[in-house]
């Protein structure tokens, strides 16, 4: 799971196209893409942006660098609230269009990208996920039997994000941290990055102990709220603990659990007594964690067939429908596949 921040490009009308293309070209250059691939990325961005204007009345493009072992690339997420499509799969083919245009746009994106997925609902809108790597990628299936995806977006007008997440895996444990630095901007970013650095090196396995370790490490920052969830391979259990307004939900066929955090601020006033909440592992469980940049009453079950797609599509749908757009926004969605740690 990449934990870098998405850069949000607003595409309201054609006057934005040149600015968006230039900004994303700079990100691609910084990521290490060379001339031919840069030209192909320019084409992808031009098609994505023009489709937002022509077919949806505008929308957003989220872009961030991604890393895959020895490879690097960019992730693009186009989000709109337009009329949607009745047959998204057909629209990814060359020569297909809902208007009088040639219809090569989505087909060319599909050819040029290493991964492209289109999700759309009539009268709801469309999400287009595209990933492009410096070196060709043959298989983008989740590695190690785990699949966790995140979206991190700064508050409009800010250049850094005060929210952050980190996933740490070992043969015996999967550990995930999501935090929200108080406020927003550079000082909130410093708090969350300090917390992530502490989480990375923390030797503890119990979430409450991990939060105490982070607390001791961030006392010189403005503080944060955060949650830690740990999957224990030996006991086949989830262990969770949180402080402050981070929402955590674990949903399965048998039960759905919303975890209630302790009151307090990590780095300032941690509760004197904290204990872990324990929930058994269930095959197919979905974990969703988010900051208060998302509205509290979000619902991940209302999107038909969305679990056939990359989990980033679900994260983008929740962002589209529930992001407040008045603060930093972060969310993580994930599940453990059946082959991690001998799970069957």
TACOR-V455438 format. One record per backbone hydrogen bond with DSSP energy under -1.0 kcal/mol. CO is the residue of the C=O (numbers start at 1). NH is the residue of the N-H. E is the energy in kcal/mol with one decimal. If there is no record, write none. Layout:
CO:NH:E / CO:NH:E
This chain:
7:63:-2.1 / 9:61:-2.3 / 11:59:-2.4 / 13:16:-1.9 / 14:17:-1.2 / 16:20:-2.6 / 17:21:-2.6 / 18:22:-2.2 / 19:23:-2.5 / 20:24:-2.4 / 21:25:-2.0 / 22:26:-1.8 / 23:27:-1.6 / 24:28:-2.5 / 25:29:-2.3 / 26:30:-2.3 / 27:31:-1.7 / 28:33:-2.0 / 29:32:-1.2 / 34:38:-2.8 / 35:39:-2.3 / 36:40:-1.8 / 37:41:-2.5 / 38:42:-2.4 / 39:43:-1.7 / 40:44:-2.3 / 41:45:-2.9 / 42:46:-2.4 / 43:47:-2.3 / 44:48:-2.6 / 45:49:-2.9 / 46:50:-2.3 / 47:51:-2.2 / 48:52:-1.8 / 49:53:-1.8 / 50:54:-3.0 / 51:55:-2.4 / 52:56:-1.1 / 52:58:-3.0 / 59:11:-3.2 / 60:79:-2.9 / 61:9:-2.7 / 62:77:-2.4 / 63:7:-3.8 / 64:75:-2.7 / 66:73:-2.3 / 68:71:-2.5 / 71:68:-2.9 / 72:134:-2.9 / 73:66:-2.1 / 74:132:-2.4 / 75:64:-1.6 / 76:130:-2.8 / 77:62:-2.8 / 78:128:-2.3 / 79:60:-2.5 / 83:123:-3.0 / 87:91:-1.5 / 90:93:-1.7 / 93:96:-1.2 / 103:96:-1.0 / 104:108:-2.7 / 105:109:-2.1 / 106:110:-2.2 / 107:111:-1.6 / 108:112:-2.4 / 109:113:-2.1 / 115:131:-2.5 / 117:129:-2.9 / 119:127:-3.1 / 121:124:-2.1 / 121:125:-2.0 / 125:121:-2.1 / 126:80:-2.0 / 127:119:-2.9 / 128:78:-2.8 / 129:117:-2.4 / 130:76:-3.4 / 131:114:-1.8 / 131:115:-1.6 / 132:74:-2.5 / 143:146:-1.7 / 145:337:-3.6 / 147:335:-2.0 / 149:333:-2.7 / 151:331:-2.0 / 152:6:-3.5 / 153:329:-3.0 / 155:158:-2.6 / 162:181:-3.3 / 164:179:-2.8 / 166:177:-2.4 / 168:175:-3.3 / 172:233:-2.4 / 173:170:-2.7 / 174:231:-3.0 / 175:168:-3.2 / 176:229:-2.2 / 177:166:-2.1 / 178:227:-2.4 / 179:164:-2.2 / 180:225:-2.0 / 185:189:-2.2 / 186:190:-2.4 / 187:191:-1.9 / 188:192:-2.2 / 189:193:-2.5 / 190:194:-2.2 / 191:195:-2.0 / 192:196:-2.4 / 193:197:-2.3 / 194:198:-1.9 / 195:199:-2.6 / 196:200:-2.4 / 197:201:-1.2 / 198:202:-1.2 / 206:210:-2.3 / 207:211:-2.6 / 208:212:-1.8 / 209:213:-2.1 / 210:214:-2.5 / 211:215:-2.6 / 212:216:-2.0 / 213:217:-1.0 / 214:218:-1.2 / 218:221:-2.0 / 223:182:-2.1 / 224:266:-2.4 / 225:180:-2.8 / 226:243:-2.9 / 227:178:-2.1 / 228:241:-2.0 / 229:176:-2.5 / 230:239:-2.7 / 231:174:-1.8 / 232:236:-1.6 / 232:237:-1.1 / 236:281:-2.5 / 237:232:-2.8 / 238:279:-2.3 / 239:230:-3.1 / 240:277:-3.0 / 241:228:-2.7 / 242:262:-2.9 / 243:226:-2.2 / 244:246:-1.9 / 247:290:-2.2 / 248:259:-2.2 / 249:288:-2.6 / 250:257:-2.7 / 251:286:-3.0 / 255:252:-2.2 / 257:250:-2.4 / 262:244:-3.0 / 265:268:-2.1 / 265:269:-1.6 / 266:224:-1.7 / 277:240:-2.5 / 279:238:-3.5 / 282:285:-2.1 / 286:251:-2.9 / 287:334:-2.2 / 288:249:-2.7 / 289:332:-2.9 / 290:247:-2.6 / 291:294:-1.6 / 293:324:-3.1 / 303:306:-1.5 / 305:308:-1.7 / 306:309:-1.6 / 310:313:-1.9 / 311:315:-2.2 / 312:316:-2.6 / 313:317:-2.2 / 314:318:-2.3 / 315:319:-2.2 / 316:320:-2.7 / 317:321:-2.2 / 318:322:-2.3 / 319:323:-1.8 / 322:295:-2.4 / 329:153:-2.8 / 330:291:-2.2 / 331:151:-2.3 / 332:289:-2.5 / 333:149:-3.2 / 334:287:-3.1 / 335:147:-2.5 / 337:340:-1.2 / 340:343:-1.6
